Amino acid sequence: MKTTVDDKGKSPNTNKYDVDGRPPLKEAIPLGLQHIFAMFLGNIAVPIIIAGVVGITGADLTILVQSAMIMAGVATIIQCYPIWKVGAGLPIVMGTSFGFLPTNIAIASSYGISGLLGASLIGGLFGGTLGFFIKKLKRFFPKIVTGTVVLTIGLSLLPTGITSMAGGSGSENFGSAKNWMVALLVLVIVIFLNRYAKGMAKTSSILIGIIVGYIVALPLGMVEFSAIKEAAWFSVPTPFYFPMEFYWGAILPMLIMFIVTSVETVGDVTAITTGGANREPTSDELSGSVIANGFTSSLAAVFNSLPNTSFSQNVGMIAFTKIMSTYVVALGAVFLIVAGLIPKIGALISTMPPAVIGGATVIIFSQITLTGIDILTSEPLNERAKIIIGLSLVFGLGLSQVPDAMNAFPDIIQLLFGQSGITIACFVAILLNLVIPEDSIEKDAEIE
């Protein structure tokens, strides 16, 4: 059989497990699509929630959702194929960040969508600039910190997976038998194919599970098609459709959130290289990912979209499948852009029942959790490490589940730490790693 060669006379790399691998389209397209199906509903949920806060409906709401899809695709491609220093060159799927949601709601409630987009523009420029200093700041992010952040990300996502399996937040039939039946069917298919199938059936197990779940959900009345009828066939978003306004009261919390999300991005990139390639990320990969995280968020603001960040469910998918090809993820990003330009396609994907997505993503979330454990246990855990990890989880997960415990704190503190366990865990891990001297506890134990 004749083998094709590239311009340099070498056989092209078709290994989907390599970062620069380019598997055949018949294999790459379904692998890319399963990434998009995993993040799609989460990506459009944020603009829909913000629209509800500020009273945006109709065509204006369509613009917000359409822009979210297109800009997530653009940001993903930049992460896969960097422009100068912008981008990590890794299979990072970007999307509208849930981590910003409490801050976005607070800003939108006070300053409207124009104030929120203005703050996002400035915040993104600040966040992108931070990326240039990651090499100098890397010493603040040893394995004990990044592992704790990744572990907290995974644990924080588990309730989201269960909520989706039960039918999604606000569902009229939340927790119903048919929701659980469909979700568990998808989960069983994914596990079975991943464990016992070979070739494409194995690597596309998540996509196959989602498709089967969707087909089963149709006769059960779990799919609503009205959104497809109302969607247009083609539409191009207009930059500055919503005029920007700038207020310090909106910009300041946004700047702080970009610091927080930069740390989360470092954790996600670490999880990708550790879970998918069994190695630590390079300084250039960390720097490029954070630069892209910020600058693409500013670009998104110009095109009426909210801040982007790496999607943790896709990080978990890479840890689950070990497929590191940026080509695969970039193809998925192209489909995401097309879905934004052709709203009917986006509307079709949005009909996916939460239970179907939940059945596929719950195992992905579990993989993120296990990746965090792998990072933390790659070296023996001493007493110092156990204290840092334990207290980070206590305050991170504990305070996020009991936000009223912070009622006496200033509003800005509640805004930053009252909703995100990841933010608190990260802050505590960095602080304790700095103030608890290496081996001091072990030395005291030896003296006793």
C-alpha positions, -999 to 999 in steps of 0.1 A, spaced: 0 0 0 14 34 -9 22 57 19 17 95 15 45 118 26 47 154 36 67 182 19 99 171 37 96 135 25 86 121 58 55 101 65 29 123 83 23 116 119 -12 101 122 -10 91 159 -39 106 177 -21 102 210 6 127 200 1 164 203 11 169 166 -7 138 154 -32 142 125 -54 111 123 -76 106 92 -107 128 91 -130 98 95 -114 93 128 -106 128 138 -140 143 132 -160 121 157 -132 125 183 -135 162 179 -172 162 181 -173 143 214 -152 172 229 -178 197 216 -208 177 229 -192 175 263 -189 213 267 -216 227 245 -244 231 270 -221 245 296 -207 270 271 -241 285 262 -255 283 297 -235 313 311 -247 338 285 -283 326 289 -281 331 327 -266 366 323 -293 374 298 -319 365 323 -302 388 349 -303 419 327 -335 411 308 -320 404 274 -344 384 251 -351 376 215 -325 386 189 -302 401 215 -301 368 234 -294 350 201 -264 373 196 -250 364 231 -254 326 225 -240 328 189 -210 348 200 -203 324 229 -200 295 204 -179 313 178 -155 328 203 -150 295 222 -141 279 189 -116 307 180 -100 306 214 -97 268 212 -79 270 179 -55 296 192 -47 273 222 -41 244 198 -21 264 172 -4 294 190 0 328 174 34 341 186 34 335 223 -4 333 225 -15 297 230 -1 266 246 1 243 216 -19 218 236 -54 203 231 -71 228 253 -109 233 248 -119 268 257 -154 280 266 -174 307 284 -163 303 320 -186 292 348 -159 303 373 -167 340 364 -205 335 368 -210 349 403 -188 379 394 -205 383 361 -240 383 377 -229 409 403 -214 432 377 -243 428 352 -268 435 380 -251 468 388 -237 480 354 -256 461 328 -242 440 299 -222 470 286 -204 474 319 -198 437 320 -183 436 285 -161 466 293 -148 450 324 -141 417 305 -121 436 279 -98 452 305 -97 421 326 -87 400 297 -58 423 288 -46 421 324 -50 383 325 -31 379 292 -3 401 305 0 379 336 9 350 314 42 366 304 53 364 341 43 327 346 79 316 344 89 338 373 57 329 392 60 292 386 78 286 419 45 295 436 28 265 418 46 233 429 29 200 426 13 204 461 -5 235 448 -14 225 412 -24 190 424 -47 204 451 -63 228 425 -69 200 400 -83 178 428 -106 206 439 -117 212 403 -127 175 400 -145 173 433 -163 206 426 -176 193 393 -190 160 407 -223 176 420 -227 192 385 -225 157 369 -250 143 393 -274 173 387 -272 167 350 -278 130 354 -310 137 374 -323 160 346 -306 194 351 -311 222 375 -347 235 374 -361 205 354 -397 198 361 -390 161 363 -357 164 382 -346 130 396 -372 111 376 -367 74 367 -364 81 330 -336 107 336 -316 82 356 -323 54 332 -310 73 302 -280 87 322 -270 53 335 -274 38 300 -250 63 286 -226 58 315 -226 20 310 -221 23 272 -191 46 277 -175 23 303 -181 -9 284 -167 5 251 -137 21 268 -129 -12 286 -137 -38 260 -140 -23 225 -111 -16 201 -102 11 176 -127 39 170 -154 23 191 -130 26 221 -117 61 215 -152 74 205 -169 58 234 -182 91 248 -196 102 215 -213 68 209 -228 69 244 -242 104 238 -257 94 204 -274 62 218 -287 82 248 -301 109 226 -319 82 204 -333 66 235 -345 100 249 -365 108 218 -394 84 223 -394 93 260 -404 129 252 -371 143 266 -362 163 235 -377 196 226 -373 208 190 -389 243 192 -356 260 194 -345 246 160 -376 261 143 -370 295 157 -332 296 149 -319 313 117 -300 295 90 -271 319 89 -259 348 110 -226 367 115 -221 384 149 -213 421 148 -185 435 169 -195 459 196 -232 450 191 -235 459 228 -216 492 234 -190 489 261 -189 510 292 -161 511 318 -166 514 356 -140 508 382 -165 490 404 -169 465 376 -133 463 365 -117 457 399 -134 424 407 -129 413 371 -91 419 375 -90 397 406 -110 370 389 -85 368 360 -58 362 386 -79 333 400 -87 318 366 -50 320 356 -42 297 385 -71 274 375 -57 274 339 -23 263 353 -41 235 370 -60 224 339 -28 225 317 -10 204 343 -39 179 344 -38 177 305 -1 169 303 -1 147 334 -32 128 325 -27 126 287 11 125 283 24 115 317 47 146 320 48 181 336 39 211 314 67 233 302 70 269 312 62 280 276 30 259 276 18 273 309 27 309 298 10 305 264 -21 290 279 -26 319 304 -18 346 278 -44 330 254 -69 327 283 -67 365 288 -63 379 253 -90 357 238 -113 368 265 -107 404 255 -113 395 219 -145 377 230 -157 409 247 -153 428 214 -176 402 198 -202 403 226 -190 373 245 -180 367 281 -146 356 295 -132 323 282 -112 297 301 -102 261 296 -131 237 301 -123 211 328 -147 184 314 -125 183 283 -94 181 305 -110 150 320 -118 136 286 -81 138 276 -72 120 308 -98 93 300 -90 88 263 -53 98 263 -59 115 230 -36 145 229 -39 155 192 -44 193 188 -57 185 153 -86 166 168 -96 194 192 -92 220 165 -116 202 142 -141 202 170 -135 240 174 -142 245 137 -175 227 142 -182 250 171 -176 281 149 -199 266 122 -226 260 148 -223 297 158 -226 309 122 -255 285 114 -277 289 145 -299 259 135 -269 236 141 -263 251 175 -300 248 183 -300 211 174 -271 204 197 -288 224 225 -317 200 224 -294 174 240 -311 163 273 -290 171 304 -293 135 315 -275 123 284 -247 148 289 -246 139 326 -242 102 319 -212 110 297 -195 137 317 -197 122 352 -170 97 344 -149 126 329 -153 146 361 -141 116 381 -110 114 359 -101 150 367 -103 141 404 -81 111 399 -56 132 379 -53 156 409 -47 126 431 -20 113 407 -2 147 408 -3 148 446 9 112 451 36 113 424 59 119 454 55 106 490 31 128 510 48 140 542 29 156 571 35 191 557 18 181 524 -11 164 542 -18 196 562 -17 218 531 -39 195 510 -63 188 539 -69 224 549 -72 236 513 -100 211 507 -116 219 541 -119 256 533 -123 253 496 -152 228 495 -165 236 530 -170 274 525 -183 270 490 -211 248 503 -218 271 532 -214 306 517 -235 322 545 -206 314 569 -189 345 553 -217 370 559 -196 391 581 -169 396 554 -169 425 530 -189 421 498 -158 418 476 -145 389 497 -178 371 495 -180 377 458 -145 361 452 -146 333 478 -182 327 486 -191 307 455 -159 291 441 -143 263 461 -115 263 435 -106 299 443 -105 293 481 -85 260 478 -60 276 455 -55 306 478 -51 284 509 -27 260 492 -5 289 479 -5 306 513 2 275 534 29 264 509 47 297 515 43 300 553 49 263 564 86 257 561 98 225 544 102 195 567 96 216 599 69 193 611 90 161 604 119 176 623 98 183 653 85 148 652 120 134 652 130 155 682 100 141 702 
